[in-house]
Amino acid sequence: MIPTDVPLDPEAVDRRAFDALQSECRRLRFLPTFRFGVTLQVAMPAPADEVALAAIRRVTHQEVRSFGVSKADFELALRAVESTDAKECEAVAGGATAVTGVAPPQAWAHAHGPARALAHEIIAHAHAAGASDLLLDDQQDWLDISIRRFGEKEILPPAARDVGAALIRAVKEMSGLSTQTVPTSQSGAARVSISPGKRIDLRVEVTPTVHGESLVARLQDSSAQLARMAHLPFTDPAQQGEVLRCLRQSQGLILATGPTGHGKTSTLYACLGQLDRSRLNIRTLEDPVEFTVPWITQIPIGQGTGRDYASGLKSLLRQAPHVILLGELRDRAAAQTCMEAVETGHLLLATLHTRDAVGVVSRLLDLGLTGRQIAAGLRLAVGQRLVPRVCDACRKSRLPTPAERSAFADLQLEPPIVLWEGAGCPACGARGETGLVPVFEIFRPGAHESLEELVACATAASFNERELRRRWLKSGGEPLVRSALKLAADGVITFRAAHLLF
């Protein structure tokens, strides 16, 4: 639910939008705070008034996001914008842009120019806005353009159908893909210059749809990625110590688990960043390579390479590597070859799709490994999620409810005196949250004899994951939700965000 009675500074009002909608603002009782593409954010004394919201949508032809303000703040802001002269209005507009970071586009400057110039403009905006992905989706009469930022989709101005077709073709050319509409998916990569001396990498996936094609480009800033590799992302000293101890071993399997898009590969690259590249032969197999690292030999596999994970790993083992990073452990052949590599003295890191760290045992059994192989080879499983961070610009404290205090107590945590949440402001788009924070859990079967024994005896037919989880918790294991509640107690995330991990 969108919070009500959010403080409203008159300078947060988008004066250009107000000038265009003055009569409607007075009649429908709203003030525009900023626009983002086809999305319009408005402050209203009655933010749940569906009649007024529907009327605003009809007038503006935009998606409307409303947040509540007091009647006194609304009247004060309305009088202020009505009495502000044009010069002051420009200053207000500039100030609002500075708060939100990047001025949202109202239209694309190169919409009627060369397709490659339009592609560069859209990519540059997505990078400046801090987006992780750019999405281009063919519709029947137009091209949807949007970005994924802080885990949520945000709509940008669309393009006409003919312009959209040329735009997708331009990105495919930049990524080395076939420019024809083909009945199968395509994967590619590109390096794009967005300003003098500044380049970003794109990992591109193109998929056929009923209206044409869908193109998703993952944006990678190599310089930022390399900087992140210098430090492990764990803020808990105990978790960081566990990971470092495993990285010092010469052989074993380290897995990063969790859903797609939650930073598993970034965590594994940070692990590689802690190793001594001067004495270790470090190699990766990835489909595709997400970003290049100068001191690591990276090998692409998948479509067009003639290699999959299993065959690529067998070939790689003949190159005398000390450490191997596998982009994903996805089938029986790769899992078996991976365990053979561990047994012959290699340190191997890989991602695996499971719900949490303890779930890796069940998944590895499904992939054909025996319990004894898992117990002997698995050194560490890191479960992780990315959750929204409370907005620093509008954060406010409140007393926890009895149910919230009980949630902390149930996990043997001292309930905090206050909890924090964002009220919603122009800086965070009225969400109350901005940016993402990683939350981790660590599972080491070899750290406790009872865990190792249970894993070693496991079979796909008889394995009792609930019992393994019970023993892990009893031995001091900290699940994701407990780590998240600690962050909520520190005011980094909201209780609601932590509670989603229960």
LUMKE-70169 format. One line per field, with one value per residue (C-alpha): x, y, z; residue in three letters; residue number from 0. Coordinates in Angstrom, 1 decimal. Example, Ala and Ser with C-alpha at 12.3 -4.5 7.8 and 13.67 -1.06 7.14 Angstrom:
2
c1: (12.3:13.7)
c2: (-4.5:-1.1)
c3: (7.8:7.1)
residuo: (ALA:SER)
num: (0:1)
//
This chain:
502
c1: (0.0:1.3:2.0:-0.2:0.8:4.2:5.9:5.7:8.3:6.9:10.3:9.5:6.7:7.5:6.6:6.6:4.1:2.1:2.0:0.6:-2.0:-2.9:-6.7:-6.7:-4.5:-6.9:-10.0:-8.7:-6.6:-3.2:0.3:2.8:6.2:8.1:7.6:9.5:8.7:5.1:4.8:3.5:4.0:1.5:0.9:-2.7:-4.6:-6.8:-4.3:-6.9:-9.5:-10.0:-12.3:-9.7:-6.9:-8.9:-9.5:-5.8:-5.0:-7.5:-6.1:-2.4:-2.4:0.2:0.4:-0.2:1.5:0.0:1.2:-0.6:0.1:-1.7:-4.2:-2.2:1.0:-1.0:-2.5:0.9:2.7:-0.2:0.1:3.8:3.9:1.2:3.1:6.6:8.0:9.5:13.1:12.5:10.5:13.6:15.6:13.0:13.0:16.8:16.6:14.1:16.3:19.3:17.3:16.1:19.5:18.8:16.3:13.7:13.2:9.9:10.9:13.9:16.1:17.1:13.6:13.6:17.4:19.8:18.8:22.2:22.2:18.9:20.3:23.2:20.9:18.7:21.6:23.3:20.1:19.7:23.3:23.0:19.7:21.5:19.5:20.6:18.7:17.3:14.1:12.8:9.5:7.7:4.0:1.4:1.7:4.7:7.9:7.8:11.0:11.7:14.5:14.9:16.2:16.4:14.6:11.6:10.5:10.2:8.5:10.3:8.8:7.9:8.9:6.9:6.8:9.1:11.5:11.4:12.3:15.3:16.3:16.3:18.2:20.8:21.4:21.6:24.2:26.2:26.0:27.1:23.7:21.7:19.6:16.8:13.9:14.7:12.5:15.1:16.6:20.0:22.7:25.4:27.5:28.6:30.8:29.2:30.9:28.5:30.8:34.5:36.6:33.5:32.3:29.9:29.3:26.0:24.9:22.1:19.3:16.8:13.7:10.9:7.4:3.9:4.5:8.1:11.0:11.9:15.4:16.9:20.3:22.1:24.2:27.7:30.1:33.4:35.3:32.7:32.7:36.5:36.4:33.8:36.0:38.5:36.3:33.9:30.3:29.7:29.1:28.9:32.5:31.5:30.2:33.3:35.6:33.8:34.2:37.8:38.7:37.1:38.9:42.3:41.7:43.3:40.3:36.5:33.2:31.9:28.3:26.4:22.6:19.5:17.1:18.2:19.4:20.3:24.1:25.4:28.0:29.2:29.7:31.8:33.9:34.5:35.7:38.1:39.3:40.7:43.0:46.6:46.6:50.4:50.6:47.2:46.0:42.4:39.9:36.2:33.5:30.5:27.4:28.1:31.0:29.4:32.4:36.1:38.8:42.4:44.1:41.6:41.3:37.6:36.1:32.7:30.5:27.0:25.4:27.9:30.9:30.5:31.0:28.7:29.6:30.5:32.6:34.2:35.1:36.7:38.8:39.7:41.0:43.7:45.0:46.3:44.0:44.1:40.7:37.7:34.6:31.6:28.8:26.0:25.7:22.7:22.8:24.0:27.0:28.3:27.7:29.5:32.5:32.5:32.8:35.5:37.5:37.1:38.3:41.4:42.5:40.8:38.9:35.7:33.2:29.7:26.2:23.2:19.4:17.9:15.7:18.4:21.9:20.7:18.7:21.9:22.1:18.7:19.5:22.9:21.3:18.8:21.7:23.0:25.7:25.8:25.6:29.2:30.4:28.6:29.8:33.4:33.4:31.0:33.0:30.5:27.1:26.2:22.5:21.7:19.0:19.0:16.4:15.5:17.3:15.4:15.6:18.0:16.2:12.8:13.5:11.6:11.4:8.3:7.7:7.5:4.2:3.7:3.8:7.0:8.6:7.5:9.2:12.5:12.1:11.2:14.6:16.4:17.0:16.5:13.6:14.7:13.4:12.4:12.1:12.7:10.8:10.7:7.9:8.2:9.7:10.8:14.3:12.9:9.8:7.5:8.6:10.4:13.2:16.2:19.0:19.5:21.3:22.6:21.5:23.4:23.3:26.2:26.0:29.1:28.3:31.9:31.8:29.8:30.0:26.3:25.7:28.4:27.1:23.5:24.7:27.0:24.2:21.7:20.2:17.7:15.0:15.6:17.1:15.3:15.9:13.9:16.1:19.2:17.8:16.9:20.5:22.0:20.0:20.8:24.5:24.3:23.3:21.8:19.0:18.4:15.5:17.6:20.3:17.6:16.0:19.4:19.5:16.0:17.0:19.9:17.6:19.1:16.0:12.3:10.8:8.4:11.4:12.9:9.5:9.3:12.2:10.2)
c2: (0.0:3.5:5.5:8.6:12.0:12.0:15.4:17.5:20.2:22.7:22.4:18.7:19.7:19.2:22.8:22.0:19.2:21.5:24.3:21.8:20.5:23.5:23.4:19.6:19.9:22.2:20.3:16.8:17.8:16.5:17.9:16.2:15.5:14.0:12.0:8.9:8.0:7.2:7.1:10.1:10.4:12.6:13.9:13.9:14.5:11.5:9.1:6.2:8.2:5.9:8.4:11.1:8.7:7.4:11.0:11.9:8.8:9.9:13.5:12.6:9.2:8.1:5.4:7.2:6.5:8.4:9.0:10.8:14.2:16.2:18.8:21.6:20.5:20.2:23.7:25.2:23.5:24.5:28.2:28.1:26.8:29.2:32.2:31.1:33.0:31.2:31.7:30.1:27.3:26.3:26.2:24.0:21.6:21.5:20.7:17.9:16.4:16.4:14.6:11.8:11.5:11.2:13.3:10.9:11.1:12.5:11.4:9.9:12.5:10.0:8.5:9.6:9.3:6.4:3.3:2.8:6.4:5.6:2.4:4.3:6.9:4.3:2.3:5.4:6.4:2.9:2.9:6.5:5.4:2.5:-0.1:-3.8:-4.7:-3.1:-4.7:-4.2:-6.1:-6.1:-5.3:-5.4:-1.7:-0.4:-1.4:-1.4:0.0:-0.5:-1.0:-3.2:-1.1:-2.2:-5.4:-3.6:-2.9:0.8:1.9:4.3:6.1:3.5:3.5:3.2:-0.3:0.5:2.3:-0.6:-3.1:-1.1:-0.6:-4.3:-5.0:-2.4:-4.0:-7.5:-6.2:-4.7:-8.1:-10.2:-11.9:-12.7:-9.7:-11.9:-13.0:-16.6:-19.3:-19.9:-17.8:-16.1:-15.0:-12.4:-9.8:-6.2:-3.5:0.0:3.4:5.7:8.6:9.4:6.9:5.1:1.7:-0.8:-4.5:-5.9:-9.6:-9.9:-12.5:-12.4:-14.6:-14.9:-13.8:-13.7:-10.1:-10.4:-10.5:-9.8:-8.5:-8.3:-6.8:-7.2:-4.1:-4.7:-2.0:-3.9:-1.2:-1.4:-5.2:-5.3:-2.8:-5.1:-8.1:-6.6:-7.3:-10.1:-8.8:-10.3:-7.8:-10.5:-11.2:-14.8:-15.4:-13.8:-15.9:-19.1:-18.2:-17.3:-20.5:-22.5:-20.4:-21.3:-25.0:-26.5:-28.6:-28.7:-27.4:-24.0:-23.2:-20.0:-20.6:-18.6:-17.2:-15.7:-12.1:-12.1:-11.7:-15.3:-14.9:-11.5:-13.2:-16.0:-13.5:-11.7:-15.0:-15.3:-11.8:-13.0:-15.6:-15.2:-15.0:-15.0:-18.6:-20.0:-21.0:-19.7:-20.4:-20.0:-21.6:-19.4:-19.2:-16.4:-14.6:-11.8:-9.4:-9.8:-9.9:-9.3:-11.9:-14.8:-17.1:-17.0:-19.5:-19.1:-22.1:-22.7:-21.7:-21.3:-22.6:-26.3:-26.8:-27.4:-27.4:-31.1:-31.2:-27.8:-28.9:-32.2:-30.2:-27.6:-30.3:-31.1:-27.5:-27.9:-25.4:-24.9:-23.1:-23.3:-21.2:-22.9:-20.5:-22.9:-26.5:-27.6:-31.3:-34.7:-34.8:-31.5:-32.4:-35.7:-34.2:-31.4:-33.9:-35.8:-32.5:-31.9:-35.5:-35.0:-31.9:-28.8:-26.0:-25.5:-22.7:-22.8:-21.4:-23.6:-22.8:-23.8:-22.1:-21.9:-23.2:-26.4:-27.2:-27.9:-31.4:-32.4:-30.8:-32.5:-35.8:-35.1:-34.5:-38.0:-37.5:-39.8:-38.7:-39.8:-37.7:-34.6:-35.0:-35.5:-32.7:-30.0:-27.4:-24.5:-23.4:-19.8:-18.9:-15.3:-12.8:-9.2:-7.1:-3.4:-0.9:1.7:5.1:7.3:10.5:9.7:6.9:7.2:5.1:3.4:1.0:-2.7:-4.4:-7.4:-9.8:-8.3:-8.5:-12.1:-12.8:-11.7:-13.7:-16.8:-16.7:-16.0:-12.4:-9.4:-7.4:-3.9:-0.8:0.7:-0.4:1.7:2.3:4.8:7.3:7.8:10.8:11.9:10.5:6.9:7.4:7.2:3.6:4.2:2.0:2.5:0.2:-3.5:-5.2:-8.8:-11.2:-14.4:-17.8:-20.2:-24.1:-26.1:-29.9:-30.6:-28.2:-30.6:-34.3:-34.9:-32.9:-34.7:-38.1:-37.4:-36.1:-39.1:-41.5:-39.7:-41.1:-39.4:-41.8:-41.6:-38.1:-36.2:-32.5:-31.4:-33.4:-31.9:-28.4:-29.1:-30.3:-27.4:-24.9:-26.8:-26.6:-22.8:-22.3:-19.0:-19.0:-16.1:-14.7:-14.4:-12.5:-10.3:-9.6:-8.4:-6.0:-4.8:-4.2:-2.1:0.0:-1.2:-2.9:-2.9:-5.7:-6.3:-7.0:-9.4:-11.1:-12.0:-14.5:-16.5)
c3: (0.0:-0.9:2.2:3.0:4.4:2.7:3.2:0.0:-0.8:-3.4:-5.2:-5.9:-8.2:-12.0:-13.1:-16.8:-16.3:-14.0:-16.7:-19.2:-16.8:-14.6:-14.9:-14.5:-11.4:-9.7:-10.8:-10.0:-7.0:-7.9:-8.4:-10.8:-9.2:-12.1:-15.3:-16.3:-19.9:-20.1:-16.3:-14.3:-10.6:-8.8:-5.2:-4.1:-0.8:-1.9:-3.6:-3.7:-5.6:-8.6:-10.4:-10.3:-11.2:-14.2:-15.3:-15.0:-17.2:-19.8:-19.9:-19.9:-21.7:-19.1:-16.4:-13.1:-9.8:-6.8:-3.3:-0.5:1.0:3.6:2.5:4.1:2.2:-1.0:-0.8:0.2:-2.8:-5.2:-4.1:-4.4:-8.0:-9.1:-7.8:-9.0:-12.0:-15.0:-13.9:-10.5:-12.2:-14.2:-10.9:-9.4:-12.3:-12.2:-8.4:-8.9:-11.6:-9.3:-6.6:-8.9:-10.6:-14.4:-16.3:-17.6:-21.4:-22.7:-26.3:-28.0:-29.8:-32.5:-33.0:-36.6:-37.2:-37.8:-35.8:-34.4:-33.0:-31.3:-29.9:-28.4:-27.0:-25.3:-24.0:-22.6:-20.8:-19.3:-18.0:-16.6:-14.8:-13.1:-15.0:-15.0:-18.2:-21.3:-22.7:-26.3:-27.0:-30.3:-30.0:-32.8:-33.6:-31.7:-29.8:-26.0:-24.5:-20.8:-18.3:-15.2:-12.3:-8.7:-9.6:-11.1:-14.6:-15.6:-18.9:-21.3:-24.3:-27.0:-30.7:-33.8:-35.3:-38.3:-36.0:-33.5:-36.2:-37.2:-33.6:-32.8:-36.0:-35.0:-31.6:-33.2:-35.6:-32.7:-31.0:-33.9:-34.4:-37.4:-38.4:-39.7:-37.6:-37.0:-35.3:-32.5:-29.7:-30.2:-27.7:-28.3:-26.8:-27.6:-26.3:-26.7:-26.3:-24.5:-24.0:-24.6:-22.7:-21.3:-22.6:-21.3:-22.2:-23.3:-23.0:-25.5:-25.7:-28.6:-28.6:-31.2:-30.0:-31.6:-32.7:-33.8:-31.3:-27.7:-27.0:-23.5:-23.0:-19.7:-19.0:-17.6:-16.5:-16.6:-14.6:-11.8:-11.9:-11.6:-8.6:-6.9:-7.3:-4.9:-1.9:-0.9:-0.7:2.8:5.6:8.3:9.5:10.3:6.8:5.2:7.3:6.2:2.6:2.9:4.6:1.7:-0.9:0.7:0.0:-3.1:-4.1:-3.5:-4.9:-4.0:-5.2:-5.4:-5.3:-5.8:-8.5:-11.8:-11.5:-7.8:-8.2:-8.0:-10.8:-9.3:-5.9:-7.5:-9.4:-6.1:-4.8:-7.7:-6.9:-3.5:-5.2:-6.1:-9.9:-10.0:-8.9:-9.8:-13.3:-13.2:-16.0:-16.6:-18.8:-19.3:-21.5:-22.4:-20.8:-18.9:-18.6:-19.3:-16.6:-17.7:-15.6:-16.0:-19.1:-20.0:-22.4:-24.0:-24.6:-25.9:-29.2:-32.0:-30.0:-30.4:-26.7:-23.7:-20.1:-19.9:-23.0:-22.3:-18.8:-20.0:-22.4:-19.8:-17.4:-19.9:-19.5:-16.0:-14.2:-10.5:-10.2:-12.6:-12.6:-14.2:-15.3:-14.4:-13.2:-15.3:-16.3:-15.2:-17.5:-16.3:-12.6:-12.9:-14.8:-12.2:-9.3:-11.1:-11.4:-7.7:-6.9:-9.1:-7.1:-8.5:-6.8:-8.8:-8.4:-10.1:-9.9:-9.2:-9.2:-5.9:-3.3:-0.7:0.3:2.0:-1.1:-3.1:-1.7:-3.1:-6.4:-6.8:-6.0:-8.8:-11.1:-10.5:-7.8:-4.8:-1.2:-0.7:-3.6:-2.3:1.2:0.0:-2.6:-1.5:0.5:0.6:-0.7:-0.6:-0.9:-1.8:-2.6:-3.5:-1.5:-1.8:0.4:2.4:0.8:2.8:1.6:3.2:5.8:9.0:12.1:13.7:16.5:15.6:16.0:18.3:15.3:14.1:17.5:17.6:14.3:15.7:18.9:16.9:15.3:18.6:17.8:20.1:18.7:17.8:19.5:16.1:12.5:9.5:6.2:3.4:3.4:-0.4:-2.1:-5.6:-5.1:-4.9:-7.1:-4.1:-3.5:-0.2:-1.4:-3.7:-4.7:-3.7:-0.8:-0.9:1.8:2.3:4.0:4.3:4.3:4.9:5.3:6.4:9.3:11.5:11.6:11.9:8.7:6.8:7.9:6.8:3.4:2.8:3.4:1.2:-2.0:-4.3:-3.1:0.7:1.3:4.1:3.4:6.4:8.7:7.2:7.6:11.2:12.0:10.2:12.2:15.4:14.5:14.2:10.6:9.9:7.2:4.8:6.7:9.9:8.0:6.5:9.9:11.1:8.2:9.1:12.7:11.5:9.3:6.0:4.7:5.7:7.8:4.8:2.6:5.1:5.7:2.0:2.6:5.3)
residuo: (MET:ILE:PRO:THR:ASP:VAL:PRO:LEU:ASP:PRO:GLU:ALA:VAL:ASP:ARG:ARG:ALA:PHE:ASP:ALA:LEU:GLN:SER:GLU:CYS:ARG:ARG:LEU:ARG:PHE:LEU:PRO:THR:PHE:ARG:PHE:GLY:VAL:THR:LEU:GLN:VAL:ALA:MET:PRO:ALA:PRO:ALA:ASP:GLU:VAL:ALA:LEU:ALA:ALA:ILE:ARG:ARG:VAL:THR:HIS:GLN:GLU:VAL:ARG:SER:PHE:GLY:VAL:SER:LYS:ALA:ASP:PHE:GLU:LEU:ALA:LEU:ARG:ALA:VAL:GLU:SER:THR:ASP:ALA:LYS:GLU:CYS:GLU:ALA:VAL:ALA:GLY:GLY:ALA:THR:ALA:VAL:THR:GLY:VAL:ALA:PRO:PRO:GLN:ALA:TRP:ALA:HIS:ALA:HIS:GLY:PRO:ALA:ARG:ALA:LEU:ALA:HIS:GLU:ILE:ILE:ALA:HIS:ALA:HIS:ALA:ALA:GLY:ALA:SER:ASP:LEU:LEU:LEU:ASP:ASP:GLN:GLN:ASP:TRP:LEU:ASP:ILE:SER:ILE:ARG:ARG:PHE:GLY:GLU:LYS:GLU:ILE:LEU:PRO:PRO:ALA:ALA:ARG:ASP:VAL:GLY:ALA:ALA:LEU:ILE:ARG:ALA:VAL:LYS:GLU:MET:SER:GLY:LEU:SER:THR:GLN:THR:VAL:PRO:THR:SER:GLN:SER:GLY:ALA:ALA:ARG:VAL:SER:ILE:SER:PRO:GLY:LYS:ARG:ILE:ASP:LEU:ARG:VAL:GLU:VAL:THR:PRO:THR:VAL:HIS:GLY:GLU:SER:LEU:VAL:ALA:ARG:LEU:GLN:ASP:SER:SER:ALA:GLN:LEU:ALA:ARG:MET:ALA:HIS:LEU:PRO:PHE:THR:ASP:PRO:ALA:GLN:GLN:GLY:GLU:VAL:LEU:ARG:CYS:LEU:ARG:GLN:SER:GLN:GLY:LEU:ILE:LEU:ALA:THR:GLY:PRO:THR:GLY:HIS:GLY:LYS:THR:SER:THR:LEU:TYR:ALA:CYS:LEU:GLY:GLN:LEU:ASP:ARG:SER:ARG:LEU:ASN:ILE:ARG:THR:LEU:GLU:ASP:PRO:VAL:GLU:PHE:THR:VAL:PRO:TRP:ILE:THR:GLN:ILE:PRO:ILE:GLY:GLN:GLY:THR:GLY:ARG:ASP:TYR:ALA:SER:GLY:LEU:LYS:SER:LEU:LEU:ARG:GLN:ALA:PRO:HIS:VAL:ILE:LEU:LEU:GLY:GLU:LEU:ARG:ASP:ARG:ALA:ALA:ALA:GLN:THR:CYS:MET:GLU:ALA:VAL:GLU:THR:GLY:HIS:LEU:LEU:LEU:ALA:THR:LEU:HIS:THR:ARG:ASP:ALA:VAL:GLY:VAL:VAL:SER:ARG:LEU:LEU:ASP:LEU:GLY:LEU:THR:GLY:ARG:GLN:ILE:ALA:ALA:GLY:LEU:ARG:LEU:ALA:VAL:GLY:GLN:ARG:LEU:VAL:PRO:ARG:VAL:CYS:ASP:ALA:CYS:ARG:LYS:SER:ARG:LEU:PRO:THR:PRO:ALA:GLU:ARG:SER:ALA:PHE:ALA:ASP:LEU:GLN:LEU:GLU:PRO:PRO:ILE:VAL:LEU:TRP:GLU:GLY:ALA:GLY:CYS:PRO:ALA:CYS:GLY:ALA:ARG:GLY:GLU:THR:GLY:LEU:VAL:PRO:VAL:PHE:GLU:ILE:PHE:ARG:PRO:GLY:ALA:HIS:GLU:SER:LEU:GLU:GLU:LEU:VAL:ALA:CYS:ALA:THR:ALA:ALA:SER:PHE:ASN:GLU:ARG:GLU:LEU:ARG:ARG:ARG:TRP:LEU:LYS:SER:GLY:GLY:GLU:PRO:LEU:VAL:ARG:SER:ALA:LEU:LYS:LEU:ALA:ALA:ASP:GLY:VAL:ILE:THR:PHE:ARG:ALA:ALA:HIS:LEU:LEU:PHE)
num: (0:1:2:3:4:5:6:7:8:9:10:11:12:13:14:15:16:17:18:19:20:21:22:23:24:25:26:27:28:29:30:31:32:33:34:35:36:37:38:39:40:41:42:43:44:45:46:47:48:49:50:51:52:53:54:55:56:57:58:59:60:61:62:63:64:65:66:67:68:69:70:71:72:73:74:75:76:77:78:79:80:81:82:83:84:85:86:87:88:89:90:91:92:93:94:95:96:97:98:99:100:101:102:103:104:105:106:107:108:109:110:111:112:113:114:115:116:117:118:119:120:121:122:123:124:125:126:127:128:129:130:131:132:133:134:135:136:137:138:139:140:141:142:143:144:145:146:147:148:149:150:151:152:153:154:155:156:157:158:159:160:161:162:163:164:165:166:167:168:169:170:171:172:173:174:175:176:177:178:179:180:181:182:183:184:185:186:187:188:189:190:191:192:193:194:195:196:197:198:199:200:201:202:203:204:205:206:207:208:209:210:211:212:213:214:215:216:217:218:219:220:221:222:223:224:225:226:227:228:229:230:231:232:233:234:235:236:237:238:239:240:241:242:243:244:245:246:247:248:249:250:251:252:253:254:255:256:257:258:259:260:261:262:263:264:265:266:267:268:269:270:271:272:273:274:275:276:277:278:279:280:281:282:283:284:285:286:287:288:289:290:291:292:293:294:295:296:297:298:299:300:301:302:303:304:305:306:307:308:309:310:311:312:313:314:315:316:317:318:319:320:321:322:323:324:325:326:327:328:329:330:331:332:333:334:335:336:337:338:339:340:341:342:343:344:345:346:347:348:349:350:351:352:353:354:355:356:357:358:359:360:361:362:363:364:365:366:367:368:369:370:371:372:373:374:375:376:377:378:379:380:381:382:383:384:385:386:387:388:389:390:391:392:393:394:395:396:397:398:399:400:401:402:403:404:405:406:407:408:409:410:411:412:413:414:415:416:417:418:419:420:421:422:423:424:425:426:427:428:429:430:431:432:433:434:435:436:437:438:439:440:441:442:443:444:445:446:447:448:449:450:451:452:453:454:455:456:457:458:459:460:461:462:463:464:465:466:467:468:469:470:471:472:473:474:475:476:477:478:479:480:481:482:483:484:485:486:487:488:489:490:491:492:493:494:495:496:497:498:499:500:501)
//
